[in-house]
């Protein structure tokens, strides 16, 4: 039996709803224990519309029935303003993440699955992080990590994350590429059990630079590294992004590494929206999340699709299994 913790995300969005809908789908068929970190009033408000067929208890309840496998971890009531990012919702989201990380770091749980948060709410709350990835990297004191996206159709990773386009070119260098190569290679082998991965690397410029006529990053930085013996058997490219996706070349590779956020996320979400999974590779803990946002426009209406949250749980479970298998092999 494994332990998993879910966070509420932004309580004014669809986070609590899609967690509860996911728990509804998995609690009977999977013999694990689940912890849901959420303000009590946000949880109770959500279950008025999203019914729970399962038994649950709050963390401070006295439990006499060991078959109750779902624990609601109350982090204190918060002011709700459904459909709007607020300072209060930013604070609640951050507190839930911090506690879930503590559970993961101390091995109380095997993996954490995080509901969507709002960058606006975090900013209103005075929290400096642009997203989960950077937040968890700092909490775990991890300097080399990668935002990755997983699905049955395509796996992808980002060289740079939440950076303005104007800064991307200046960020691309040999050291950054080497560090991300190492992270995604380790992730594919250890977390997804792919023994000999094939990884496609996209170019930065149109036509992947057209042999240096449209930008120099490919000729000066990316190609020389890909030609080195250490990388040439695993990494391929750089590919012109438009032709790469138009010809569905991603099907030939275990992962596609893009230079910047939208270069990868637009095709990934076109292929997988509602079913893709965001995974932070390189962390000592396991953390997955849906590939969509807070969906304030439908919050509180009980019509949110939990498919991506459900897949986030299944990938977390898969990664837990893969890491344990590797640990047994190394013993």
Beta strands, then each sheet from edge to edge (+ up, - down):
strand 1: 3-7
strand 2: 33-38
strand 3: 57-58
strand 4: 70-74
strand 5: 111-114
strand 6: 146-150
strand 7: 156-158
strand 8: 199-202
strand 9: 235-239
strand 10: 255-258
strand 11: 277-281
strand 12: 287-290
sheet 1: 3+ 4+ 2+ 1+ 5+ 12+ 11- 6+ 7- 10- 8- 9-
end
